[in-house]
Amino acid sequence: MTGESGNKVTPTSTVLQARVVLFQPSQRPRDRRGSWVQTQYGRCRVTGRLGQRHADVLEAMLYVAERRRDTDDGGVELLVDPAALRRMLSDHQYSYSGIQDLTAELRAASIEIVTPEMEASGDRIIGGLIDHAVPSPRTRRDPLTGGERNLWRVRLGVALVTLLDHDLNLYYQPAPIARLRHGISQAVARHILTHKNQPNGGWHIDTLILAVSGESANKKAIHNGRYRLRQDADLLDEIGIDITSTKNRVKLK
């Protein structure tokens, strides 16, 4: 096992996770039943519920992981402190029961991703993101009770392991994104962070909304997306994303 943390054990995410609408641009996602969502980067289908709060939990797990063990069958197990996970996600919004519910939905979801390159070779990514999150024999002192509390042993699913091994890895602190008020803002921030360079003049705000919605958003959804992004302008600014200085444009600062 590698005994490091804070993005030294695993990356926070990978490029495709934000570009193929793996996670719906909402904090209250709908249950999806295997319908394909098409983007310019590829297509994805999900059986289950995956939204931006699920992405919060998954990214935070990867970021705060203290140790990593590669198993003989090609799997990956992480040692995660649930207290550190909760602090990373929020100062007050995430209860342990809420994190457990989101983790259960991460375990239950089945995903399939096909990029143009995979299509040409007949490959695809199929599987789950998390296989289990169970108490570890390792413990840590609980300052609230004076007793001991268990850390978590998180086994990553085959689809996530494949993404970590073969996709472009992203390293960033997930807490500022977890604190954004709206799911569309989180999805747009994650999408922008997959790009090293921005278009001349920045991104058109509607283009980003369509990109994180699978190019299927209607006029009302685009209007609501613009409004919610502007409501999060102050928090996006802290991440380095400017949506106020140029009308209908989004820029990296």
N, C-alpha and C positions, 0 to 999 in steps of 0.2 A: 504494500500500500504506500502511496505517496502522501506524506503528511504535511501538505500545504493547503492554503485556502485563499479566498478572495480572488477567484479567476485563475489561480495557479494550478488547480486540480482539473477544472474543466472550463471551457468557454461559457459565456452567458447564453448564447444562442447561436443559430446559424442563419445564413442568408435566406435560404428557401422558406424557412418557417414564417418569415414576414412577407415574402413575395408571392406565395401561392394561396393565400387566404386559408391557411391551416386553422388559424384562430379568427373567429368572426369579429368584426370591428364593433363589438358591443360588450358591456359588462353583464348583460342579461341575454346570453345567446339562446337561439332556438335549437331544438333537437334536430340534428340533420340525419337523414337516412340514406346516405350513400349517393347523393346526386353530385355530379361533377361541377366544380367551379373552375372556370377557365380564366387565365390571365396570360399576359404576354410572356411570362417566365415559365409557364407550364400549367398543369391542371392538378387539382386536388379534390379528393372526396373523403368525407368524414362520416362515420357512423357513430353518433354520440353528440355530446354538448361540449364544444370548445370555444371559449370566448377570451377576452383580454384578461379577466381575472385568473383564468387557468394559465395563461401565458405568464402572468405575474408570479404565480406559485412555481411553475417549472423553471423560469429564469432564476428566481431567488434560490431554489434548491441547488442549481448548478453553480451559482455564484458563491454561496456560503459553504459548499461542500468542503469538509476538512480532509477527507481521505478518499482515495479511489482504488478500487481493486478490480482488475480484469480477470474474469472467470475463465475456466478452461473451455467452456462452450461458446466463447465469444461475447459473453455479456459483460456488463459493467455494473458494479455496485458502488454507491457513494455513502459516506458517513456524514450525516447532516444533523446539526443541532437545531431542534424545532424552535427553541427560544431565539436563536439567531435568525432563523427563517422568518419568524413573526416580526422581529424588529426590522428586518429588511423590507417587509411588505408594507408596514404601516405603523404609526404610533398608536392607533386605536381602532381601526376599522376591521381588522382581521382577528377573529377569535380562533382558538385552537379547533373548535368544532367546525368553523367555517373553512379552515385550511384542510381539515380532514375530508369535508364534503367535496371540495374542489379536487383534492388528490384522488378521491374515489372516482370522480368523473374523468380525470386524466387516465386512470387505470382502465376504465371501461371503454374509452374511445378507441376505435380502430381507424387507421388512416391509410391512404394510398396517394402517392405523389408520382407524377410522370412529367418530366421536362422534355423539351424537344430533343435534347441529346439522348436521353433515355429511350425516347420513342424510336429513334433511328437504330438503336442497338437492341431493342426489345426488353430493356431493363425497366424496373420500377421499384419504388420503396413502398413496402407493405408491412404493416404491423401496428404496434402500440408505442406509446411514449414512455409509460411507466408500467412495470410488471407488478411491483409491490412497494410499499413503504411500511416497514415493520419495526418494532422496538429492537434496538441493538443491545447486546449484553453490556456494551460500554455505557457508563453512567457519568453524570456530572452533578456536582452539588447544586441543590435548589436553594437559593438564598431566601425564598419566601417561606419555605417549610423547615429548612435546616436539614432536610433529608437528601436522598439521591433521586435523580430523574434520568430516564433512559434517553439516549440519543436515538436517531432513526437510521435504519439501514434501507437505503432506497436503491432498488434494482431498476435500471433503465430498460425500456423496451427496445426491441430489435430495430424499429423504425428510427428511434432517436439515436441509437448507437450508430446506425448507418449514416445519418445526417452528420453526426459529430466526426465520423471518420472520413467522410467523402465530400461534404459540403464545405463552403467557406465559413470559417468560424468567426464569431463576433465576440469582442471583449468589451463590456461596458457595465457600469454600475446600474442595476435594475431599479433601485429604490425611487429615483425621480420619475420614472415612467409609471411605476405602481401608484404614485400619488396624484397622477392626473385625474381629473374629475370624470372624464367621459371616455368610453371605449373607442370612439372614432379618433380621439386625440392620441390615445395609446397606440392604436394601429398605425396611424400616420407617422408617429415618432419612430416606431420600430421599423417601418418601411424606409424612412429617410436614413436611419442609421445603417442600412445595408449598402449605402452608396458612399464611395470615397469622394466622388465629385458630384457637384450639382449642375443642372442645366444653366446656361447663360440666363441671368435674371431670376433664377430660382425655378421652383415647380409651380405650375398653375394649381390653385387650391382644389378645383374640381377634378383635375387629373389625379391628384393624390386620393381624393375620396373614392373615385372610381377604381383606382388601383387596389385599394384595401378592401373594396366591396366586391371584387370579382367582376368589375366592369358591368354590373347589373343594377346599379343604384338608379332609382327613378328621380324625377325632379324634386319631389318632396324630400327624399332621403338626402339629396345633395344640398338642398336648402338647410335642412336640419344639421347636416354635417358642418357646413360653414359656420352656423351659429354656435355650435358646441366647440368647434376649434377656437373660435374667438373668445369664448368663455374661459378657455384654458390657456389663453395667450401668455399670462404671467408665468405659469408653470412650464409651458413650452420654452419660454425665453430662458429659464434656468437650465434647461437641457441644451440650449444653444440653437434653438429653432425660432426664427422670427416670422410671425405672420401678420405683423401690423405695419411695418414701415412702407410696404409696397402693396397697393390694392390688388387683391385676388392672387397674390403671390406668396409662396412660402420659401424662406431662405435659411440656409445654415449661416450662423453668425461667424 
